[in-house]
Every structure is written in C-alpha cells, then in structure tokens.
Amino acid sequence: SLLVYSFLEPTVDGTSEKAAGKQKETGLTLVKQVDRPSLPGKDAGSSFRAARHHPQNPDVLYTVVNTVPPRTRTKNSPKRSFICKWDTKTWEVTKLRKVSDRNVTCFDVR
C-alpha cells in the first residue's frame, strides 16, 4: 500500500519562559493508507514504484504500478506497468493506462 504523510506545522509551547522561544519538532502524520488499485489481467500482485503530484493541480497524483506475473511455466511472462491518475480528495483512480510490458523504474511529470 501507499502511505500518505503530512508535515505538522511547528507550534510554540507557551508553558514556560524557557519553552516560549522554542518550537516543537516538526513531524509527520499519517493521513491515508492507499491500497493498490485493481488492475486488468491475471497478475499475482503489484507494487507502487513512484508517485508524483501534478505540477499545477495538487489534487491530482500520478503513480507507477509494476505488476508481478503469475507463476506459470512460461519463461517470459510480461511484467506489466501502469500509470494511475488519482483524485486525492476521494483517493479513487480516475484513469489507468498500461505503459509497458516491462517494469518502469522512473518517471517524471511536467
């Protein structure tokens, strides 16, 4: 699954003079755990490879999902790769495209 975190804003603790000028440490808060999308075909499983936000629209997230081929006797089972477009308000896949019969290792959104 894909874990989505948010940065905490630094806050000032005003309980004492010593602590008034110091800020608490910033940390991460788990916002959402996104399950892998259901993909077409007969694959044994899949994994997220990378994720990037749309440059102008922060409500759109693109992910690369690489599949694991099923255990069969064929030597060259395709390890398909998909690009998924997510709506980050509902965390639903709005579009899904197969991009390769091999695993994708990196991508960029412009």
N, C-alpha and C positions, 0 to 999 in steps of 0.2 A: 504494500500500500504506500501511498504518497502522504507524507506528513507535512502539513502546512503550519508554519510558525509565524508569530507576530512579535515584533520588538516591543518591550514595555517602555513607556516613557519614563525618564528619570523623575523622581519625586524628591521633595525636600522634607526631611523629618524634623519637625519643629519641637521635639520634646525637650531638648536642652540647648544651651547656647553652643556647646561644642558640636552638636549634630546639626544645628541650624544652617551652617555654612556648607555642609557636606551633602552630597547627593547619594542616594542608594544606588547600588549597582543596577545597571540595565540588564535585563534578562530576556529570555524567550518564553513565549506562552504558546502552547499547542492550541491552534484554532480549529483544525479539521483534519481528520484522517480519511483520505480519499482512497476508496477501493479501486482495484484495477478494473478498467472497463471490459465489458463482454465484447469479444472480437469475433468476426466471422471465421468460419473454418474449424477444423479439428486440431487444435493445438493443446499441448499438455499444460501450458501455462504461459504467463507473460511477466514482464517486469518493466518498470519505468526506467528509462535511460537518462532523460534530461527533461527540463521544464523551463520555459521562458514566457514572460508576460509580453503582451502586445505592446509596442512602443508608445502608442497614443491612447490605448484603451486599457486601463488596469483591470477591468472586469473580464478580460479575455486571457486565458492561459493556454499555451500550446505545450503538449507533452509528446515525447517519443516513447513508444511502447514496443519493445522487442519480444517476440514470441519464442517459445521453446517448442521444437517439433515433437510430435508424439513418437513414442518408442515403436518403431516398425522395423521391418527387415531391409528397407531401402536405405542405401548409404547416403544419398544426397537429398534428404528431406529439407525443404526450404525453411529457413529461419526468418519468417516474415517480419517486417517492421511497419508500424503505423504511426501517423501523426494524428493526434486527437486535439480538437479545439474544445475547450471547456468554458462554460459560463460560471464565473467564480461566485456569483450570487446564489445560484441553486446547486452548484457542483454537479451539473449534468453535462454529458458530452453532446455538443451541438453538431459537430461534424467529425467524421472519421474517414481517413484516406490511407490506403495501403501505398507505401512509397518504395518498398524494395522486397526482394526475396532473400536478402541478407540482412544481418543486424546493422543498424545505424549506430555509429559511435559518437557523432556530434552533429549539432545543427545550430543555426542562428536565425533569429527573427529580425527583419528590418522593416 
